[in-house]
Amino acid sequence: MKQKFLQINLSVFSLLLIFSIGLTCVQEARAQIFVRGTVTDESSMPIPGVSILVKGTVSGVVSDLDGKYNIEVASEQAVLVFSFIGFATQEITVGGRSVLNLQMRTDDNILEEFVVMGYGEQARKDVTGSIATVGTEAFDARPNTQFGNLIQGKLAGVQVITPSGKPSAGFSIRIRGTNSISGSSEPLYVVDGVPTMDTRTINPADIENITVLKDASAAAIYGAQGANGVVLITTKKGQLGAPRFEFNTYQGFSQAWRTLPVLNSEQYRDLMTEFGQNTDWSRYTENTDWQNEIFQLGASQNYQMAVSGKNEQTTYYLSGGYTKQTGAVRSAEMERFNFKASIEQNMNDWLKIGTNVNYMYYYDVDVADNQAVNQGGVILGMLSTPPNIGIFNPDGTFTTNPFQDWENPVSSTDGSQRGYKNSRILGNLYAEIEFMPELKFRSNVGIDQSNGMYDYFLDPFRTSFGRANEGIARHNTDRMSYYIIDNTLTYTKRNEKHSFSALAGTVLQKFLWENSNIETRGFANDVVTTTNAGSIIAAAGNSKTEKANASFLSRVTYDFDQKYLLTANFRVDGSSSFGPGNRWGYFPSFSVGWRLSEEQFMKTLDKNLDDLKIRFGYGIVGNDQISSSPYAYLGRVSYGANYPIGGTILPGSFLGSIENRNLKWESTEQISLGIDGSFFDGRLLIVADAYIKNTSDLLLNVQLPRSTGFNDGIQNIGKLQNKGLEFQVTSVNTRGKFQWNTDFNISMNRNTVLDIIGQDIIGGGIAGRGDVSFSQEGMPLGMFYGYVYGGVDPTTGNAFYIDVNGESTFTPSPDDRSFIGNPHPDFIYGLTNSFSYKNFDLSIFIRGVYGNDVFNATRIETEGMTDAKNQSAVVANRWRAPGDVTDIPRASWGNTNNSRISTRFIEDGSFLRVQAVTMGYNAPQSLISRMKISGLRVYLTGENLFTLTGYKGFDPEVNAFGASNTVMGVDFGTYPQTRNIIMGINLSF
């Protein structure tokens, strides 16, 4: 079936390819006059790829490798329009000339660019909401496997969270802070008009640009789905001119940028002896470096091909690619195939149809981190496994700790087969009708469908747990199906001083999630690894979930004399997640802008001012993303409560959740004030924003009286607030042969829990010591909560703590705990300097976080000295005899009093990281023209080359609890970020 499915997809792809290439052969009608010439820059260097259009028509050409062009025009009065990114567009009348050379002028005024907004585009100078963009140049500057890494540190107010460095790890984005507790804080991702939730399979090589809608006035057009901001992803389209072929490839290597010192064999034996643990040490004479066995030199490879083009009727872009990563930790890997077809056809002068189709096949092998060695955790396993043992016993089984049946970490990487596969189709089909130049109708149908499969098999012979169960096999499937239908009508009217547009539309969306699982045990061999070979069915189940949304949207924009700007949105959303009485939510917003630079008094004040605009926005957006279930308002029935009746086990059911038909939308109200400025002919751009976001009616899981028969239930209770400042500065420092550009951004956000009806929200259980994260009214989300560490008593060697009265105690009570750390940074920042000279270019990107704390729970495992695990090298300085003065308590078998959750394990998580350095070389036209190609670039990129931090763990940028809203900044054996070296080639012709 799978093979047939692939054959169908490949056939469709082939037909689209043949159809598109065939359409490009359509020839334009013969003209009567030929005009040729050369296009150069201000340094008289030829510019290839300049678009030359005959004004008022779709006829045009592009300049070749030497900046030359040849075009046919109908008359001497024809006007040629020359345009190229980074240069001012110029219009030249032919006027009887057969040779027309042009020197283009640099245009750095980014305010004239058009940016993608919800359901349309708008000139940046007319934007009244708070937005941020990343263009093609950022994606072309350096390669990566997921786009989140490429926008990390590039946009003010946008924090990209990468909680783990493994190839299979995704990322999360927080726009202006965390907006929910039990609901989702992830923004809405929209790819070519189709919302999506899975970002791992999106191919960065196909992305043209990304626009982030940050405030409510900008995101409100997406209503219920825009509470956490919106990330609009526009993929590449064909450009005017002859067909263009591109081939890009890179090879890379990665490694952990730091290792941690642990006890050697002799020191471990000494610790165990101090514990009173004895064994036949002659059996344990190895000195294995487990970090050397687990960490490896990772590798990555990427191949991308694309063909694109555009003529007066057809625009097309077709691409295919392959990416593979082998992680820096043993057995971790990721593989992805991607195919894309984007075709747009002008059927006539009033109808345009198009499609964007993306097919992705994704595969990864995960590595268990954030777990102790006795739970299969690989990272903590390599730190806490004694060096005295080797990898294998003489019989081929994995070795274990001399005092516990904890296998070495290689058993967790090599002792099981585990792989996740996912095939996904994401795309849309649209039609646009132009009733008149001012009135357009657009209809769009989009789908996002994925089918995932996870297979696991635990070796029944080499692993101890496998032997105990005679092997374990698991097979899980998941299916996600989504479709969207939206129809919009747009009216635009412009005259000398007035510009008006109105948009109205409807949206229908439907989600379906399905999954099934089965686990079997009792295998006769390790040859047949599928679940049908197991003799015992240990578990099985499946589930289905649906959700639907319906929406009505509208927007009005008005511009008077390019000075006074207004945008107003109103959206009505209905969600099946809520009860019939509260199903619909109403989300208005407005924003205004005042372009002071157009006022006469400003023009006389400062001659260096190009553009200055003040923006103000207000809006309300909603959130219906309930993490527990989209059926939260219903009293649900659960199964599995089987009852013995008459000696026979009969199936039973029970009430699984309490009904709440009053459940309704989370609501986020936001006020934003911003300034956009351009100075010195576009050489200096400044954007500054201040905002306040208040989220109310939180979808919160609240504890209930036991008399209700339930422990908790979802209610609309609580308030959160985020407020902050953002600054972005872009400058063109030098021009000419040597060019130097700088981009800097810095963001500050303050998060506060305003109301959660007096309860504490706790989480982040750590190694049997309790929970480390507490959310309490008046404090930020996820504060660290524990004891104040006082030091080590020189007489007893025990740790003492400071109680609420400021006195030392060896036996603190729970009431002695307090807030001991804050995982939220004071600010985050990014700095990029780009240099170019002749054919060489250099980019240096520095990113940092300042003022946040990290709870290093890894040290609890490696400095606690409570059991037979190996420990960090620092415990060699532990207390051993009365009178010893040290900050490391004595070893205490089976006693955790000396390693409670306390300030001892709170560390400063601030860091400054050289995130990426890229050096490139563009082959000169004189060389590549002989090879009949239009572009050749080679480059070398280094990522995470250097990190300046006081953090003692592998990496400060981790979180054992992923993208949790309430547990942040915890390191518990988390897969670290890696240092990467990448070499690549970009070829086009």
MOTAFEN-V685190 format. One record per helix or strand of 3 or more residues. SS is the DSSP state (H for helix, E for strand). FROM is the first residue (numbers start at 1). TO is the last residue. If there is no record, write none. Layout:
# MOTAFEN-V685190
SS | FROM | TO
SS | FROM | TO
This chain:
# MOTAFEN-V685190
H | 2 | 23
E | 33 | 40
E | 51 | 54
E | 60 | 62
E | 68 | 73
E | 79 | 84
E | 87 | 93
H | 110 | 112
E | 114 | 117
E | 120 | 123
H | 124 | 126
E | 131 | 134
H | 136 | 141
H | 147 | 151
E | 158 | 161
E | 172 | 175
E | 188 | 191
E | 194 | 196
H | 204 | 206
E | 207 | 213
H | 216 | 226
E | 230 | 235
E | 241 | 256
H | 265 | 275
H | 281 | 283
H | 290 | 294
E | 298 | 310
E | 314 | 326
E | 333 | 346
E | 351 | 365
H | 373 | 375
H | 378 | 384
H | 410 | 414
E | 416 | 436
E | 439 | 458
H | 464 | 469
E | 472 | 494
E | 498 | 521
H | 531 | 533
E | 536 | 560
E | 564 | 575
H | 580 | 582
E | 584 | 595
H | 596 | 598
H | 600 | 605
E | 609 | 623
E | 637 | 639
E | 643 | 645
E | 648 | 650
E | 653 | 655
E | 666 | 679
E | 684 | 696
E | 699 | 703
H | 706 | 708
E | 712 | 716
E | 719 | 734
E | 738 | 755
E | 761 | 765
E | 771 | 775
E | 783 | 792
E | 799 | 802
H | 814 | 816
E | 818 | 821
E | 827 | 837
E | 840 | 850
E | 853 | 856
H | 857 | 863
H | 873 | 877
H | 897 | 899
H | 903 | 905
E | 906 | 908
E | 911 | 922
H | 925 | 931
E | 935 | 949
E | 978 | 988
